């Protein structure tokens, strides 16, 4: 006679019992034609069945982890970023584009030229960056200051360069360049002589905030030099901020709509005015005579 197995008692509700029987039946663990919970437990213990994590993560949790991954990349913590990437790949909730992006990152977590750039930034040593864009144009920049920045969820190299040709920003800011890193597939990086700057070139811009925005606005402490309420007109917030790129500044102000007005300097105000007029022209339809 064969040795009988040890008996165990499960204290579960009828609903849980029915769920376990359904699982046993699903995996063919039966006694005769009836589902057998004991065989189900035995299969789990012997790792014939693997208990997998649930697949009900909300979108917010996935996005938060992915933002943490990109923040770790920016901080140079590649190993920790890879660990989070591998965790995300185990989830079925992530979208196909995000899965493709993460798989590419794990395959090549740090491009050699990116690592080299970060070393120069850390050592505060000027360097030259050369690369070819998608239109097969070759770009050469002699960089005396650089930082990795996030603009609208994309990584950029914000840098002060000797070269100014084709830069369409204001004269005071034409040495500043904003290079989108994911569009650089390969690059040559080499040291150059010169002095490392304290930061990007900047100008002061004054703007007035109205209505709910005036109360909801939170100061960007690293950039805002003045953040105060005006006495006249009342309930208007005055903010003076140093900016390094008029394009990104105007992109931000456009989101505020009528609740934000650029007061000075006139050149930035005029650029904003042109954007508004072009936007108006896009939506304005002139009635055609019958």
C-alpha positions, 0 to 999 in steps of 0.5 A: 500500500502506498504512503498516504499524503499528510492532510491539511485543512483550508479555512476558506469561504465557499466563494474562495473554494469555488475559485480554487476548484475552477483553477484546478479544473482549468489546469486539469488537476482533477480526481476523476472528473471533479476538480481537486484542490489538493492537487492544485496546492501540490502543483504550486508547491512543486512549482509546476504552476507559477504564481505570477503578479497581477496585471492591474497596475494603473496607468499612473503607476506605470508613468511614475516608474518610467519617469523615475527611470528617466530621472535616474538616467539623467542622474547617471544612475544607469544600473538603477534605471535598468532595474526599473526598466526590467520591472516594467517589462514584466508588466503587461500593462505597458503600451507597445511604444513604451515597451519598445523604448524600454527594450531598446534602452536595456539593449543599450542602456548608455551610449558611449558618447552620452557617457563621455558628455556627462564626464566632461560636464561633471569635470567642467571641461569644455568639449567639442561635439560633432554629429550628423542629423537625420537630414545628413547635415553635420553639426559641430559645437564647441561647448563651454557649458552644458546641462541635461534638461527635460523639455516637454518630457524629452531630454535635451542638452542645453549648452553654451557654444562658440558657434551661433550660425543658424541660431534664431534666438535673441542676440543675447541668447544666440550662443545657447543651443538646445540639442534633443538627445534622442535624435543623436544616434552617434557623435564624436566628443573630444576635449578643447581648450578654454574656460568652463562657464558658470551657466547659460546666457540669460535675460530677465523677462517680466510677466504679469499673471491674472485671475486663477493663475495669479493665485495658483502660480508657484515660483520657480525658485531657480529662475524667478528673481521677483515674485510679488503682488502688484498694488495697482492693478489689484490681484495681479502677480508680477514675476521676473524670471531669467530665461535662457531660451525664448522658444521654450519660454513662449511655449510655456506662456502659451499654455497660460492663455489670456491669464499671462502677459509678457511685459518686457523686454519688447523683443520677447513681447513682440515674439509672443505677439507674432505667435498670437497673431499667427494663431489667430490667423490659423483660426480666423475665417474671412467670410467670402462674398456670395 
